[in-house]
Amino acid sequence: MLRIDRSSLVRRVRAGTVDTVQKLPAATGAYLFDRAVIEQLAGDQS
């Protein structure tokens, strides 16, 4: 949806510019996002 690299999204999460709903356990646990937040970010990039 965002058309950016995964690493770019992770950098944004760590910088605090993108909020997550939850991070799954473990060092490689996935980040979970609110769909509305991601859709807003995608719209902002257009």
N, CA, C and O atoms as a Tripos MOL2 file, in Angstrom:
@<TRIPOS>MOLECULE
protein
  184   183    46     0     0
PROTEIN
NO_CHARGES

@<TRIPOS>ATOM
      1 N           0.8140   -1.1990    0.0000 N.3       1 MET1
      2 CA          0.0000    0.0000    0.0000 C.3       1 MET1
      3 C           0.8570    1.2620    0.0000 C.2       1 MET1
      4 O           0.5330    2.2330   -0.6830 O.2       1 MET1
      5 N           1.9410    1.2510    0.7580 N.am      2 LEU2
      6 CA          2.7730    2.4410    0.8710 C.3       2 LEU2
      7 C           3.8160    2.5360   -0.2310 C.2       2 LEU2
      8 O           4.3340    3.6160   -0.5150 O.2       2 LEU2
      9 N           4.1200    1.4110   -0.8440 N.am      3 ARG3
     10 CA          5.1340    1.3520   -1.9000 C.3       3 ARG3
     11 C           6.4900    1.8710   -1.4310 C.2       3 ARG3
     12 O           7.1610    2.6270   -2.1340 O.2       3 ARG3
     13 N           6.8790    1.4470   -0.2230 N.am      4 ILE4
     14 CA          8.2080    1.7520    0.3050 C.3       4 ILE4
     15 C           8.8170    0.4480    0.7930 C.2       4 ILE4
     16 O           8.1060   -0.5280    1.0310 O.2       4 ILE4
     17 N          10.1250    0.4360    0.9400 N.am      5 ASP5
     18 CA         10.8100   -0.7510    1.4520 C.3       5 ASP5
     19 C          10.3940   -1.0260    2.8880 C.2       5 ASP5
     20 O          10.0560   -0.1100    3.6380 O.2       5 ASP5
     21 N          10.4220   -2.2820    3.2540 N.am      6 ARG6
     22 CA         10.1220   -2.6780    4.6340 C.3       6 ARG6
     23 C          11.0510   -1.9660    5.6040 C.2       6 ARG6
     24 O          10.6240   -1.5090    6.6650 O.2       6 ARG6
     25 N          12.3240   -1.8750    5.2370 N.am      7 SER7
     26 CA         13.2990   -1.2230    6.1210 C.3       7 SER7
     27 C          12.9650    0.2550    6.3270 C.2       7 SER7
     28 O          13.1960    0.7970    7.4080 O.2       7 SER7
     29 N          12.4360    0.8940    5.3180 N.am      8 SER8
     30 CA         12.0310    2.3020    5.4450 C.3       8 SER8
     31 C          10.8770    2.4390    6.4290 C.2       8 SER8
     32 O          10.8450    3.3790    7.2240 O.2       8 SER8
     33 N           9.9390    1.5140    6.3800 N.am      9 LEU9
     34 CA          8.8100    1.5460    7.3030 C.3       9 LEU9
     35 C           9.2800    1.2900    8.7330 C.2       9 LEU9
     36 O           8.8190    1.9490    9.6640 O.2       9 LEU9
     37 N          10.1850    0.3470    8.9090 N.am     10 VAL10
     38 CA         10.7160    0.0550   10.2410 C.3      10 VAL10
     39 C          11.4550    1.2750   10.7980 C.2      10 VAL10
     40 O          11.3430    1.5740   11.9870 O.2      10 VAL10
     41 N          12.2050    1.9750    9.9550 N.am     11 ARG11
     42 CA         12.8800    3.2040   10.4010 C.3      11 ARG11
     43 C          11.8710    4.2470   10.8630 C.2      11 ARG11
     44 O          12.0910    4.9280   11.8650 O.2      11 ARG11
     45 N          10.7730    4.3710   10.1380 N.am     12 ARG12
     46 CA          9.7250    5.3260   10.5330 C.3      12 ARG12
     47 C           9.0920    4.9350   11.8590 C.2      12 ARG12
     48 O           8.7990    5.7970   12.6880 O.2      12 ARG12
     49 N           8.8830    3.6510   12.0610 N.am     13 VAL13
     50 CA          8.3230    3.1760   13.3310 C.3      13 VAL13
     51 C           9.2780    3.5040   14.4640 C.2      13 VAL13
     52 O           8.8590    4.0350   15.4930 O.2      13 VAL13
     53 N          10.5590    3.1950   14.2910 N.am     14 ARG14
     54 CA         11.5530    3.4470   15.3390 C.3      14 ARG14
     55 C          11.7330    4.9330   15.6190 C.2      14 ARG14
     56 O          12.0430    5.3240   16.7440 O.2      14 ARG14
     57 N          11.5390    5.7630   14.5920 N.am     15 ALA15
     58 CA         11.6510    7.2180   14.7640 C.3      15 ALA15
     59 C          10.3960    7.8090   15.3980 C.2      15 ALA15
     60 O          10.3940    8.9560   15.8430 O.2      15 ALA15
     61 N           9.3300    7.0100   15.4330 N.am     16 GLY16
     62 CA          8.0900    7.4820   16.0420 C.3      16 GLY16
     63 C           7.1700    8.2310   15.0990 C.2      16 GLY16
     64 O           6.2030    8.8490   15.5440 O.2      16 GLY16
     65 N           7.4510    8.1890   13.8060 N.am     17 THR17
     66 CA          6.5980    8.8920   12.8540 C.3      17 THR17
     67 C           5.4410    8.0400   12.3470 C.2      17 THR17
     68 O           4.5080    8.5600   11.7340 O.2      17 THR17
     69 N           5.4960    6.7400   12.5960 N.am     18 VAL18
     70 CA          4.3930    5.8310   12.2640 C.3      18 VAL18
     71 C           4.0850    5.0220   13.5140 C.2      18 VAL18
     72 O           4.9680    4.3860   14.0890 O.2      18 VAL18
     73 N           2.8270    5.0520   13.9250 N.am     19 ASP19
     74 CA          2.4150    4.3110   15.1170 C.3      19 ASP19
     75 C           2.0180    2.8860   14.7690 C.2      19 ASP19
     76 O           1.4560    2.6230   13.7060 O.2      19 ASP19
     77 N           2.3180    1.9800   15.6780 N.am     20 THR20
     78 CA          1.8950    0.5930   15.5300 C.3      20 THR20
     79 C           0.8230    0.2890   16.5600 C.2      20 THR20
     80 O           0.7300    0.9480   17.5950 O.2      20 THR20
     81 N           0.0190   -0.7160   16.2620 N.am     21 VAL21
     82 CA         -0.9740   -1.1880   17.2150 C.3      21 VAL21
     83 C          -0.2990   -2.1350   18.1930 C.2      21 VAL21
     84 O          -0.5760   -2.1180   19.3920 O.2      21 VAL21
     85 N           0.6000   -2.9680   17.6550 N.am     22 GLN22
     86 CA          1.2700   -3.9710   18.4710 C.3      22 GLN22
     87 C           2.4960   -4.4790   17.7310 C.2      22 GLN22
     88 O           2.5440   -4.4570   16.5010 O.2      22 GLN22
     89 N           3.4810   -4.9350   18.4820 N.am     23 LYS23
     90 CA          4.6130   -5.6580   17.9090 C.3      23 LYS23
     91 C           4.5650   -7.0530   18.4820 C.2      23 LYS23
     92 O           4.5160   -7.2340   19.6990 O.2      23 LYS23
     93 N           4.5800   -8.0240   17.6190 N.am     24 LEU24
     94 CA          4.5400   -9.4060   18.0750 C.3      24 LEU24
     95 C           5.8580   -9.7530   18.7550 C.2      24 LEU24
     96 O           6.8940   -9.1650   18.4470 O.2      24 LEU24
     97 N           5.8180  -10.7160   19.6890 N.am     25 PRO25
     98 CA          7.0190  -11.0660   20.4540 C.3      25 PRO25
     99 C           8.1770  -11.5510   19.5770 C.2      25 PRO25
    100 O           7.9850  -11.9600   18.4320 O.2      25 PRO25
    101 N           9.3450  -11.4940   20.1310 N.am     26 ALA26
    102 CA         10.5980  -11.9530   19.5160 C.3      26 ALA26
    103 C          11.2590  -10.7990   18.7680 C.2      26 ALA26
    104 O          10.6140   -9.8110   18.4140 O.2      26 ALA26
    105 N          12.5210  -10.9460   18.5460 N.am     27 ALA27
    106 CA         13.2980   -9.9110   17.8720 C.3      27 ALA27
    107 C          12.7900   -9.6610   16.4550 C.2      27 ALA27
    108 O          12.8450   -8.5340   15.9620 O.2      27 ALA27
    109 N          12.3000  -10.7040   15.8070 N.am     28 THR28
    110 CA         11.8190  -10.5690   14.4330 C.3      28 THR28
    111 C          10.3020  -10.5320   14.3600 C.2      28 THR28
    112 O           9.7290  -10.7640   13.2960 O.2      28 THR28
    113 N           9.6410  -10.2410   15.4830 N.am     29 GLY29
    114 CA          8.1890  -10.1830   15.5020 C.3      29 GLY29
    115 C           7.6520   -9.0850   14.6020 C.2      29 GLY29
    116 O           8.2350   -8.0060   14.4980 O.2      29 GLY29
    117 N           6.5490   -9.3700   13.9620 N.am     30 ALA30
    118 CA          5.9440   -8.4260   13.0200 C.3      30 ALA30
    119 C           5.3120   -7.2480   13.7510 C.2      30 ALA30
    120 O           4.8900   -7.3600   14.9020 O.2      30 ALA30
    121 N           5.2590   -6.1210   13.0580 N.am     31 TYR31
    122 CA          4.5310   -4.9630   13.5500 C.3      31 TYR31
    123 C           3.1100   -5.0340   13.0030 C.2      31 TYR31
    124 O           2.9000   -5.3990   11.8460 O.2      31 TYR31
    125 N           2.1480   -4.6870   13.8290 N.am     32 LEU32
    126 CA          0.7620   -4.6230   13.3870 C.3      32 LEU32
    127 C           0.3450   -3.1620   13.3690 C.2      32 LEU32
    128 O           0.6370   -2.4100   14.2990 O.2      32 LEU32
    129 N          -0.3410   -2.7660   12.3030 N.am     33 PHE33
    130 CA         -0.7190   -1.3760   12.1100 C.3      33 PHE33
    131 C          -2.2320   -1.2500   12.0010 C.2      33 PHE33
    132 O          -2.9220   -2.1900   11.6070 O.2      33 PHE33
    133 N          -2.7310   -0.0800   12.3530 N.am     34 ASP34
    134 CA         -4.1310    0.2540   12.1380 C.3      34 ASP34
    135 C          -4.2750    0.5730   10.6460 C.2      34 ASP34
    136 O          -3.5660    1.4300   10.1200 O.2      34 ASP34
    137 N          -5.1780   -0.1050    9.9820 N.am     35 ARG35
    138 CA         -5.3380    0.0730    8.5330 C.3      35 ARG35
    139 C          -5.6200    1.5310    8.1660 C.2      35 ARG35
    140 O          -5.1250    2.0180    7.1490 O.2      35 ARG35
    141 N          -6.4010    2.2220    8.9750 N.am     36 ALA36
    142 CA         -6.7310    3.6170    8.6870 C.3      36 ALA36
    143 C          -5.4800    4.4900    8.6930 C.2      36 ALA36
    144 O          -5.3660    5.4120    7.8840 O.2      36 ALA36
    145 N          -4.5530    4.2130    9.5850 N.am     37 VAL37
    146 CA         -3.2990    4.9730    9.6420 C.3      37 VAL37
    147 C          -2.4890    4.7390    8.3680 C.2      37 VAL37
    148 O          -1.9550    5.6830    7.7870 O.2      37 VAL37
    149 N          -2.4000    3.5020    7.9420 N.am     38 ILE38
    150 CA         -1.6410    3.1740    6.7320 C.3      38 ILE38
    151 C          -2.2990    3.7850    5.4990 C.2      38 ILE38
    152 O          -1.6090    4.2930    4.6150 O.2      38 ILE38
    153 N          -3.6250    3.7400    5.4350 N.am     39 GLU39
    154 CA         -4.3310    4.3600    4.3050 C.3      39 GLU39
    155 C          -4.0880    5.8700    4.2910 C.2      39 GLU39
    156 O          -3.9330    6.4610    3.2220 O.2      39 GLU39
    157 N          -4.0530    6.4900    5.4530 N.am     40 GLN40
    158 CA         -3.7850    7.9330    5.5350 C.3      40 GLN40
    159 C          -2.3730    8.2290    5.0220 C.2      40 GLN40
    160 O          -2.1750    9.1680    4.2510 O.2      40 GLN40
    161 N          -1.4030    7.4320    5.4490 N.am     41 LEU41
    162 CA         -0.0200    7.6190    4.9820 C.3      41 LEU41
    163 C           0.0710    7.4350    3.4520 C.2      41 LEU41
    164 O           0.7660    8.1900    2.7720 O.2      41 LEU41
    165 N          -0.6240    6.4450    2.9360 N.am     42 ALA42
    166 CA         -0.6130    6.2000    1.4980 C.3      42 ALA42
    167 C          -1.2240    7.3850    0.7560 C.2      42 ALA42
    168 O          -0.7300    7.7730   -0.3030 O.2      42 ALA42
    169 N          -2.2860    7.9580    1.2990 N.am     43 GLY43
    170 CA         -2.9050    9.1270    0.6820 C.3      43 GLY43
    171 C          -2.0130   10.3380    0.7220 C.2      43 GLY43
    172 O          -2.0030   11.1370   -0.2130 O.2      43 GLY43
    173 N          -1.2570   10.4850    1.8030 N.am     44 ASP44
    174 CA         -0.3430   11.6170    1.9380 C.3      44 ASP44
    175 C           0.8010   11.5500    0.9310 C.2      44 ASP44
    176 O           1.3520   12.5790    0.5420 O.2      44 ASP44
    177 N           1.1540   10.3420    0.5130 N.am     45 GLN45
    178 CA          2.2600   10.1620   -0.4320 C.3      45 GLN45
    179 C           1.8460   10.4190   -1.8720 C.2      45 GLN45
    180 O           2.7010   10.6170   -2.7350 O.2      45 GLN45
    181 N           0.5600   10.4200   -2.1400 N.am     46 SER46
    182 CA          0.0780   10.5920   -3.5130 C.3      46 SER46
    183 C           0.2730   11.9970   -4.0220 C.2      46 SER46
    184 O          -0.0840   12.2950   -5.1620 O.2      46 SER46
@<TRIPOS>BOND
     1     1     2 1
     2     2     3 1
     3     3     4 2
     4     3     5 am
     5     5     6 1
     6     6     7 1
     7     7     8 2
     8     7     9 am
     9     9    10 1
    10    10    11 1
    11    11    12 2
    12    11    13 am
    13    13    14 1
    14    14    15 1
    15    15    16 2
    16    15    17 am
    17    17    18 1
    18    18    19 1
    19    19    20 2
    20    19    21 am
    21    21    22 1
    22    22    23 1
    23    23    24 2
    24    23    25 am
    25    25    26 1
    26    26    27 1
    27    27    28 2
    28    27    29 am
    29    29    30 1
    30    30    31 1
    31    31    32 2
    32    31    33 am
    33    33    34 1
    34    34    35 1
    35    35    36 2
    36    35    37 am
    37    37    38 1
    38    38    39 1
    39    39    40 2
    40    39    41 am
    41    41    42 1
    42    42    43 1
    43    43    44 2
    44    43    45 am
    45    45    46 1
    46    46    47 1
    47    47    48 2
    48    47    49 am
    49    49    50 1
    50    50    51 1
    51    51    52 2
    52    51    53 am
    53    53    54 1
    54    54    55 1
    55    55    56 2
    56    55    57 am
    57    57    58 1
    58    58    59 1
    59    59    60 2
    60    59    61 am
    61    61    62 1
    62    62    63 1
    63    63    64 2
    64    63    65 am
    65    65    66 1
    66    66    67 1
    67    67    68 2
    68    67    69 am
    69    69    70 1
    70    70    71 1
    71    71    72 2
    72    71    73 am
    73    73    74 1
    74    74    75 1
    75    75    76 2
    76    75    77 am
    77    77    78 1
    78    78    79 1
    79    79    80 2
    80    79    81 am
    81    81    82 1
    82    82    83 1
    83    83    84 2
    84    83    85 am
    85    85    86 1
    86    86    87 1
    87    87    88 2
    88    87    89 am
    89    89    90 1
    90    90    91 1
    91    91    92 2
    92    91    93 am
    93    93    94 1
    94    94    95 1
    95    95    96 2
    96    95    97 am
    97    97    98 1
    98    98    99 1
    99    99   100 2
   100    99   101 am
   101   101   102 1
   102   102   103 1
   103   103   104 2
   104   103   105 am
   105   105   106 1
   106   106   107 1
   107   107   108 2
   108   107   109 am
   109   109   110 1
   110   110   111 1
   111   111   112 2
   112   111   113 am
   113   113   114 1
   114   114   115 1
   115   115   116 2
   116   115   117 am
   117   117   118 1
   118   118   119 1
   119   119   120 2
   120   119   121 am
   121   121   122 1
   122   122   123 1
   123   123   124 2
   124   123   125 am
   125   125   126 1
   126   126   127 1
   127   127   128 2
   128   127   129 am
   129   129   130 1
   130   130   131 1
   131   131   132 2
   132   131   133 am
   133   133   134 1
   134   134   135 1
   135   135   136 2
   136   135   137 am
   137   137   138 1
   138   138   139 1
   139   139   140 2
   140   139   141 am
   141   141   142 1
   142   142   143 1
   143   143   144 2
   144   143   145 am
   145   145   146 1
   146   146   147 1
   147   147   148 2
   148   147   149 am
   149   149   150 1
   150   150   151 1
   151   151   152 2
   152   151   153 am
   153   153   154 1
   154   154   155 1
   155   155   156 2
   156   155   157 am
   157   157   158 1
   158   158   159 1
   159   159   160 2
   160   159   161 am
   161   161   162 1
   162   162   163 1
   163   163   164 2
   164   163   165 am
   165   165   166 1
   166   166   167 1
   167   167   168 2
   168   167   169 am
   169   169   170 1
   170   170   171 1
   171   171   172 2
   172   171   173 am
   173   173   174 1
   174   174   175 1
   175   175   176 2
   176   175   177 am
   177   177   178 1
   178   178   179 1
   179   179   180 2
   180   179   181 am
   181   181   182 1
   182   182   183 1
   183   183   184 2
@<TRIPOS>SUBSTRUCTURE
     1 MET1         2 RESIDUE 1 A MET
     2 LEU2         6 RESIDUE 1 A LEU
     3 ARG3        10 RESIDUE 1 A ARG
     4 ILE4        14 RESIDUE 1 A ILE
     5 ASP5        18 RESIDUE 1 A ASP
     6 ARG6        22 RESIDUE 1 A ARG
     7 SER7        26 RESIDUE 1 A SER
     8 SER8        30 RESIDUE 1 A SER
     9 LEU9        34 RESIDUE 1 A LEU
    10 VAL10       38 RESIDUE 1 A VAL
    11 ARG11       42 RESIDUE 1 A ARG
    12 ARG12       46 RESIDUE 1 A ARG
    13 VAL13       50 RESIDUE 1 A VAL
    14 ARG14       54 RESIDUE 1 A ARG
    15 ALA15       58 RESIDUE 1 A ALA
    16 GLY16       62 RESIDUE 1 A GLY
    17 THR17       66 RESIDUE 1 A THR
    18 VAL18       70 RESIDUE 1 A VAL
    19 ASP19       74 RESIDUE 1 A ASP
    20 THR20       78 RESIDUE 1 A THR
    21 VAL21       82 RESIDUE 1 A VAL
    22 GLN22       86 RESIDUE 1 A GLN
    23 LYS23       90 RESIDUE 1 A LYS
    24 LEU24       94 RESIDUE 1 A LEU
    25 PRO25       98 RESIDUE 1 A PRO
    26 ALA26      102 RESIDUE 1 A ALA
    27 ALA27      106 RESIDUE 1 A ALA
    28 THR28      110 RESIDUE 1 A THR
    29 GLY29      114 RESIDUE 1 A GLY
    30 ALA30      118 RESIDUE 1 A ALA
    31 TYR31      122 RESIDUE 1 A TYR
    32 LEU32      126 RESIDUE 1 A LEU
    33 PHE33      130 RESIDUE 1 A PHE
    34 ASP34      134 RESIDUE 1 A ASP
    35 ARG35      138 RESIDUE 1 A ARG
    36 ALA36      142 RESIDUE 1 A ALA
    37 VAL37      146 RESIDUE 1 A VAL
    38 ILE38      150 RESIDUE 1 A ILE
    39 GLU39      154 RESIDUE 1 A GLU
    40 GLN40      158 RESIDUE 1 A GLN
    41 LEU41      162 RESIDUE 1 A LEU
    42 ALA42      166 RESIDUE 1 A ALA
    43 GLY43      170 RESIDUE 1 A GLY
    44 ASP44      174 RESIDUE 1 A ASP
    45 GLN45      178 RESIDUE 1 A GLN
    46 SER46      182 RESIDUE 1 A SER
